[in-house]
Amino acid sequence: MLARRASAFARSFVDNAGVKVAAIDNGQPTTAVTFLVKAGSRYEPKPGVAHTLKNFAFKSTAKRSALGTVRESELYGGVLSASLSREYLALTSEFLRGDESFFVDLMSSFLTSGKFQRHEFQEYVLPVVAAESTAASQNPATHALELAHSLAFRSGLGSSVFASPHSHVSLDDVKEFAARAFSKGNIAVLGTGIDSAALTQLVEKALAGTSVGDVVAQSTPSTYFGGETRVESHGGPETVFIGFGAAGPADPALAILAAHLSPQPSVKWSQGLSPISAGIPQGTSVQSVLLPYSDATLFGLLVQGSSAEGVKEAAKVATKALKESTGLKGDALKTAVAKAKFAAASSLDGRDGIFGALSTKVFANSDASIETTLASIDKVDAAAFSKSVAAITKAKPTFVAIGNVQALPFADEVGL
């Protein structure tokens, strides 16, 4: 039932004066509304601007102060959050059913009448930006993925979602970026626990007569490059990322590959059927990573462990399994296809999964229904799978090592 409703949701986008709106109501007692804006780091004119803009969310507007926003939201029992990806800035509010009028107005006011005051910039925004950037740099997994994007795509998708300590972002930089990004062609509104017609009416009312522009965000089409980098680090697990990328629409064969290689077992306490599971040393872990974007995909394996020697051995096992995947067929391929389909379908069980699945489709007006996704995975046969895996692994790899770089392997030492 939920999958069918989510599929209807995926096909129900209404273009309301340039703003795409869609909602699904499963009868739950709470509602969530997300304003999705094409203001991710790939669109920023200067490093760190998108990250800074994200932290201006829910600050002072023409309608209420930052303190007023917090107090009124708490009076309603609502929860506000902002997140940033390489393509989108997402402003989300979760609240009790019936309070949608207030929260849609609250979020839209940031897009239409944000004040971007200097004291908030200096006292609230910049300290949080610095804290988030520091936390990200001290997390080896996050740091590895940021470096991997930079190597894989250089500019555009290669731009970090975190401002570097050396970023010099001014308040005027943020204002100029917001003025361009907050345009109707760059905004989509997604809702759960609310009727689509009701949400459309609220959005229309909230944006009526506002100064939101009509400039559509543009970015250079993505190109995959690849490369290798090493960063000395202490205090976290030894980390290696082995990745490959491709420009263009997401290939369903990569979802099958990720499912096939993932060591995550289907039964608790079991080893699982992944070709990686049995070969990695104790104390190490391997995680398959699949990051599809609107015009490119990054696939990889994140290897972590307590010792550089163990990570090196696990990376060799992971690389061998990846290369041997080109010969996947028969029951092994059927198993991987089933796991990929389940992962795609189960992602629609929660709000985050629904919004995540639609975010890469909404602005392209492509069909994001679960039926279409499952059908595309089902169409991948052994020949198509082998061709896709061979194509992506023939490209220059993206290799990142973080930790004891004197002992961690180089790309050629793991079989790349």
N, C-alpha and C positions, 0 to 999 in steps of 0.2 A: 504493500500500500504506500509506504513512504517513498519507495523508489519511483512508483508511478506518479505520485504527486510532485516529486522533485523533477521528474522528466517534464511534466507539464509546466512547472516553474521555469525550466530552462528554455522553453519555447514561448514564454509569455511576456517577453520584453515589450514594453510599450515605449515608443519614442515620444516623450512628452516635451515638446518645444526644444528638442535637442538633448534632453536628459533621458537616459534609458532607465526604466523602472520595472521591477518585477518583484513578486512576493508569493509566498506559499504559506498556507494556514493549515496546520495539522491539529488544531484545536488545543494546543498547549497553553498553559496559564500565563506564560511570559512571551514577550515580543522582543525581537532584535531588529534593528535597522542599521545598515551600513551604507555610508556614502563612500563610494569608491572613486578615487580621483587619479587621473593619469599624471601623477606628480612623484613618481618613483625616481631613484637615483639615476636611471638611464636618461632622464629628461633634464636633469639639472645642468645649468650653464656653468656652474662652478662647484668643485668638490665640497661636499658637506652642506650644501644649501637645502637639499631635500630632508636630510636628517634634522636640521635646525627647524625647518618648517613643521615637521611632524611634532616637535616638542612645543610648538606654539598652539597646538590644538587645545581647545577649551579654555583659552585665555580670554582676555577682555574683548568684547565686541560692542557694537553700538547699542545692543539691547541689554547687556548685563556684564558685570565685571567678572574676573576669574573667580573671585570669592563667591559672587552671586551664583555663578554656574555650579560650583561645588555644593553650595548650601541647598539650592533648589533641587538639584539632582538627588541629593540625600533625602530631602523631604519626600520625594516620590519613591525612594528606595531603589533608584536606578544605578547602573554601573556604566561608566564611560571609559573608552579605551581608544588608543590610536596606535596603528602599526604601519610600518614602512617596508615595502619590498623594492625590488629593482624596477618594477613597473608601476606600482600603485601606492598611494597613500590611502589607508582605510580608516575612517572614523566610524566607530561603532558605539551604539547605546543599547543596553539591555534593560528591560523594565517590565512592570506589570501590564498586562493587557488593559487597554483603555487609556493609557497615558501617552499614546503615540503622538498626539498633537503637540504636547510640550517638547518632547525629545526631538522630533523632526525639526521643529522651529529652532531648538537650541543648536543642533548640528549645522543646519543650513546657515545660521547667523554667522558662524565662523567663516564660511565660504563667501558670504555676501557683505559682511561688515566687520571683519576682524580689524582690530585697531593696531596690532603689532607695536605695542608701546615699548619704548627704550628701556624703562626700568624692569619690565618683565623679561625682556631679552637678556639683560645683564644679570639679573638676580635669580631668575627661575629657569630660563631656557638654556643658556650656555652651560651652567653647572651640570644639568641633566645630560646634555649632549656629551660633555666631557666624561661623565661617569659611565654612560652607556658605551662610549667608544673604548674606554679603559677596560671595562668588563669584557667586551668582545675580543679585544686584543689579548686578554689573559686566558681566554677559553680556546684551547688548541683546535678544537673541531670547528668553531665559528671562524677563527682566524684562517684556518686552512681553506675553508670554502670561499672566504673573501678573496684570498690570494689566488685560488683556482679560477674564479670568475675573471679576475684581472688578467691572468695569463691566457685564458681561453678566448676572451672577447675584447680585451684591451679597453676600448672606450664603450660607451653605451651600457650594455649589460655588464661590462667589466667595471663600471663605476661602483665603488663600495657604498653600501647603505649606511655606513658609519663615517662620521666626519673624523679625519685624522687630527692628531694633536697639533699639526702644523697648518690646519685649515684656517684661513682668515676670512670668515664669513661675516659680512656687515649686515646691519638691520636693513639697509637699502637693498642688498642682494636678496634677502628673504622676501621683502615686499614686491620686488620686481618679478621674482619667480612665482609668487602667489598670484599676482595679477594675471600672468599668462596661463597658469595651470588651472585656476578656478574659472574655467569657461564651460558653458553648457555641453559642448561637444566632448569634454574630458570627464564628465561626471556620469556615474551610474548609481542608482539607489536600489539596494537589495534588502528584502525584508522577510522574516519568518514570524509566524504567529500573527499575521495581519493580512487582511484581504487586499488583493492587488489594486482594486479600484479605489479603496480607501487610501492606500499609500500614494497612489498616483495623484489623487485630489490634494492630499497634504503637501506633497512635493510641489505641485503646481502653485498652491497658495503661498508656500514658503519662498519660492523663487520669483513670484510675480512682482514685476516692477523693480527688480533689483538691477544692480550694475554688473552682474556676472556677464563676462564677455562671450565671444563666439570663436575664439582662437583655439584650434585643435593642436594639441601637443604633437610635435614631430621629433623623431629620432633617427639617426643613421641606421639603415638596415644592418642587422647583426652579421658578423663574419667570424668564423672560428679560426683560431690561430694555434693555441697550445703553447707549451713551454715548461720550464722547470725552475723552481726556486727553493731555497733552503733558509730557514730562520732558526737561529739559536734561541732556545727557550728553556726555562727551568720551572719546576713546580707543578707541571701538569703531565699527563700521559704522553709518551712518545707517539707522534702522529705522522701518518703518511696518507696522502690522498692521491689516488690513481684515477684519472678521469679522461674522458673523451667528449667532444662536443660536435654539434652539427647545426648548421643554419637551416631555416625553413620550418614548416609545421612539425609538430611533435609526431614521431613515428611510433605507432602502437607496438612495434617489435621491441622497442627499448623498455616498455613497461613489462613485457614478457621476460626480457633479459634480466631486469631488476628483480623480478619475482623468482626467477630460476636461481640467481646467485645469492639472494638474501639468505643468510644463515638463521634467520628467525624461524624457530620451529612452529609447526601447527599444533603440537601437543606439548603442554608444559613439562619441563624436565627432560624432554627428549632432545636428541641431537639434531633432528631435522634431516631433510634429504638434499640440502644444498651441497654441491661438490666442494664447497669451501669448508663446511662445518668440521669434517673429520680431520682435515689436514693442518688446521691452525694450532699453534702451541697454546698451552694453558696460560691464562692471564692476558690473552690478546682477544680483540674483537674485530669483526669486519661488518661494516654496514653498507648496504647498497644505497646509492643516492641517485635520484632521478628528479631533475628540476626542469620542467617544461616551461617555456616562455612563449610569448606571442609569435616570435619569429626565430626561435632557436631552442636548443635543448642541451643541458649539461648532464651527462651521466658519469657516475664514478663509484669508486669503492673507498670508503673511509676506514683506514686501519689504525687501531690504537692499542697500546699495551704499556705495561710497566717497564719493559726493557727494550732497548733498541734492537737487540738480537732477535727477540721474539717478534717484534714488528716487521723486521726484515724477512723472517721466515714466513710470516703470515702474508706479507705483500707478495712474495713469490708464489705462494699457493693461490692467492686471489687472482694474480695476473695469468697464471696457467689456466685456471678455471674459466676466466674471461675469454681467453683465446680459443680454448677448446669448445666454447659454447656455439661456435659456428656449425658444429656437427650435431646440434640438438635435434632430435626427431623422435617419432614414436610416442611411447607413453611418457617419456621425460618431457617432451614438448607439450603434450596434453596437460600434464601436471602444472607446468609453468603457466600455460594459458589460463587454466582454472584459477590459479593463485592470483594472476594479474586481474582477472575479471572480478574476483571477490574483493580485491583491494580497491578497485574502482567503484564497485557498488557499495561497499561498506563505508566509503568516504562520505556518502550522502546521508549517513545516519545522524550526523551532527551539523550544527550551524556552520562551524569553521570549514568542514569538508564541502558543504554546499557552496559557500561563498568562494572557497578556493578553486573549486572545479569550474565555476562560472567566470571567475575573474579573467582567465586567459581567453574566454570566448566572447564575452559580452560586447566589447568594442569592435570586434571583427564581424559581428552579426552571424557567427557560425553556430551550428546546432550543438548544444552542450548536453543533450539528453543522454540519459544512461543507456538507452537502447542503442543510440548511435555509437557510444563509446564501446560498449560490449561487442557490437557487431564488427567494429573495426579491429578489435583484438581477435575475434573469431576468424577473421579473414586471413590472418597471418598463418601461412603454412610453412613447412620446413624449408622450402626453397627461398621464400620471401624473408624468413627469419635469418637464414644463413647469409643472404645477400646484405641485409641491413647491418648485422653485426660485423661482417667483414668490412663493409664500407666505413663504419665509424671507427673501427680499430686500426684501419690503415692510415688514418689521419695522425698527425703529430700528437702525442699524448700530453696531458696536463698533469704535471707531477709536482707535488708539494711535500716537503719534509719539515716538520717542526719539532724541536726538542734538541737532543744531543746530536748535532749535525756531523760530528766527527765519527759517530758510529752508525747513524741512520743510513740506509742505502741510497744510492743514486738510481735514476730511472733504469739505466742499462743493467744494473745489478739485480733487478727483480724480473727481468725478462722483457722489458719494453724496448 
